[in-house]
Amino acid sequence: MEDQVDQESLIVQLRTAFLQQNLEPFDSRDVSKIRNDDRAVLAYLKNCRFNLEKSFNMMSESLKWRKSFGVNDISKTSFSEDLLTDPYLYFKGYGKHGEPLLVLQLQYHKKESEKLPDLKKYIAYLLENREGAKEYQKVIMLFNMSGCGLSNIDYDFIKYLISLLTEYYPDILDNLLVFEMPRLLSAAWTIIKNMLDEDSRDAIKFVNKSEVLEYVEKEQLPISLGGTNEAAAVNVMENDFQSLADKKQVTFTQQSPPRRTTSTTSSDGRNTSDKTMSPLVITPQETLTFSVQQSNSESLPQIIKMSNNREVQVAYKVKTTAPEHYRVKPTVGLIEPGQDVEVSVQLTPGSAVTASRDRFLVQCTPITVPFKGDITEYWRSVEQGKVTEHRLRCKVVMNGSPIEEKVDHLMNNSLHVTAPAPNVADRLSAIENKLKLIEQKTEATHRQTRNTLLIVQIFLVVSLVYVAYLFYQEYNLLQESIAADIPAEHSNPEL
């Protein structure tokens, strides 16, 4: 009880000190929050371990930044569609204690990118909306470093991210996980860590596929990170942050009530949909086929065509189980009666091998009253029972053949596998095991080389010591000889 009273006393002291200074450098909306919300004040105290002076300084600097950055005026209309649909940053899955998992795919980041100013605002926008949910619920941020090179490391950008999570949004970060960092970048991260204070450094955890499971259960971890979570990632354009924590286990196969699309074929051979079931005719019906030249190359854009044969407007949105693998434009929209819409879907480089496990979900709902507002906001109020869903599988063709056959060829000819694995996942696992074996052999070779070099160094040192000893012996003999000769010459001066 005494700790609680002290805590309340510190909240009052910090609030009073802040409100007594000149408030002109701060946004009035932030000042109002400090004046009326104990949680906002407590966040700074907790972040500074209840040190009043540090808490006051952090609060002042943080709120100055908020005004200069225009945080309270950022909305989704502040961003281009390209930024919103890039597979770069998204919420997907939860930590072991229910913390939303915010994934950043750093392999898509380039230093001095023209998008950097907007990207900084975009991340602040995500955290700003996330901050108000579930009593200031913390988040886990995961930097996916697999596949990264030096061109992806931007010291200023990463320092901004860490400052954002540890200073500007205090007490929101549970852990910052650096996932599968290449050895080449260890020196780069050493430089970054030296730029941070002690508390910020403590928040960083370097993890691999096994260690990350200490923080996130496998079923909550996205497939691209070694988990089994096939749920659609939360797109910022359609995310209802207030209900994120209520959707933990939702996947395409677990969603309830929505109706499925059924299709028939008309007399002229054209695909149609049963209007009593679906308000849209969607093409293709079952499979999106992507064509690539190489497994690490980008595909040509594929089209999901939606035709509205109803006499009312139809709202739609497009989701995928692996947003990091695709560029989808647009992801949400409104189709007028009798009109068509085409959604472009493009497979990103390096995603071809595992794309056959991915799925797309097209959701649509008729709008009986003419609508002209924000369609993203409209989706938040749609009853689930009025939503129709259409599911699409993904298929990748490389040089005219399914990529699974290419994987078989690679394994049979390059890895000498005697029997084909039953599916792509097993094939990839075999490749991964082979690469681990090569890595282990390489490490063993490195150890042997280091040991050999050590032996050579010891031999050289011993040799030098021995040579020095010989020189010392020769020197002593010479000195003794000289000393013996001098008395002999002067022993009988009369001669």
Steps between C-alpha positions, in 0.01 A plus 500: 500500500790731578649441152165584346479827698857591397417427138193721511703771670764486225230528232369815666849647539598432138170633364524815712859568395415456133189721506684781680746558216440690174260278302536675165748242356240223547183397317193590707358151442809343659488746789137403559599134508770564761255705705222238499654156443705344781612221266673747271700644792572158650646377170784754524561423867522126435728550203739710715473268803306763693778758485312833500768705328554250220125452460444876473773537237375203296140620512598850388720379213247240392210746484715757317576234243132411467411857414790551258429165331126570481414164656144594594418600141635188324231281343500220245423757229850639569658202324522380142340173401844364407622542857185353653507188282874427506587179695717698738335552837197328648335357811476121502476263796549551875767447763465249782326758719270638230725778368428580133794409276613783271721359222744716302649338188835679488609324180264736315660812645762694307721773642407855401169376365269768364227341710686548829319817623160344428613168646592671827155655518339170406664319792402781737143473369493127576631549852275800560191293429640197677583704811136567583392138492448263791621722783832592336576143406864442414625374165783276385687634200686249288772609255523226238866518397511178296618575149628845598824653376693817574278690255204437732667640813406862555642618833282810522182309419564223753596748769177690425300179542659419834457858622138486392439186704703591809463879530212642296259217587617407850400169656358367170791272407513156657795372297679589178598172335777502238426183301763295313761774469773407248851481645611756246287762676624435856744790481223729372280414797789556739521856367123545538500371859778741592275784383231404755462543872504206741122461522465494122775239469327280757184495287680338204503119481684314223312181414498219247216265402523302822569790740210709371265235641590625849293809418247386236326163473558318171132510406504881541820552299457573125596218265774713343670511842484126561159492669165352399278809515303517175270780618477808282723785616331818614516767231516853637224610263251261650630442850271554794765537771242484778413140414842359411534299818158340441614343171795291610412167342318617189606332177329452167378157599386604848288802415138449582164590335624652169349340193702345222494589132351242267549521125325359197566512128258675265400373155764718335776345712544808722545449872225645714413497867180410674365845581317365800839411648754755374455859382810477274630289214865435583765387254699279540273270692754279676868565423729799452787390276824698510770468235866558590829457313697406812407405856632832633349721230184711510191373322289681246188654658197273511144632502206421723200629307177576685177577313199650675182367337281631780292817492668627816855591595729223627792555739800268478836439665784260422710316759784249482660260744846634406493878442879508500499292179269720289425850380123540480335812351240598600418299811163660568241685294146553376351366175209684344206306345593345165870591539819293516809541718841343447733435794868461409692230690877467457730242659805662661857380431606195698144387582438256214615177668250518789216682320305180434411497874354851485132586472295805407162598638262737321224634726201691368171637625213683325415857603129562476518875572725707264834559672761771432713501816817325608459135397765389749297647786187339356656154522549541873125509554405214266335202670692178437185317395458735202846434362557258211842343460684362198824309552786466252800269500839605366709323239843593361626403154869536419597478132178318417509241779359505855772609739455181704646307206794741493560436869495123433753547221724711722493245780557197276787652304665739746432344838493133384173420674405144414127537551283810452346652810119482515451878495672835461539550875688170537717583199588837646576335833740261323672793328525683831653193669752469218595865536536458877730203438710712263508776761612254768777368274606854421510585869706187568741603225526846654574350841767275351654796319500706820666214690763461229574871505531486878751214477699689236502810719621299801771340285615841377514638855699197624734530200560866569572431865744223404680721246524777760646251747763390246596861433524558875728198542724613213514848649604366841773283344630797308506714811686229693754464218565874492533510877751212487712656223543842661685381815725274287625798298578711807618241750883569434540862403888477496493259208 
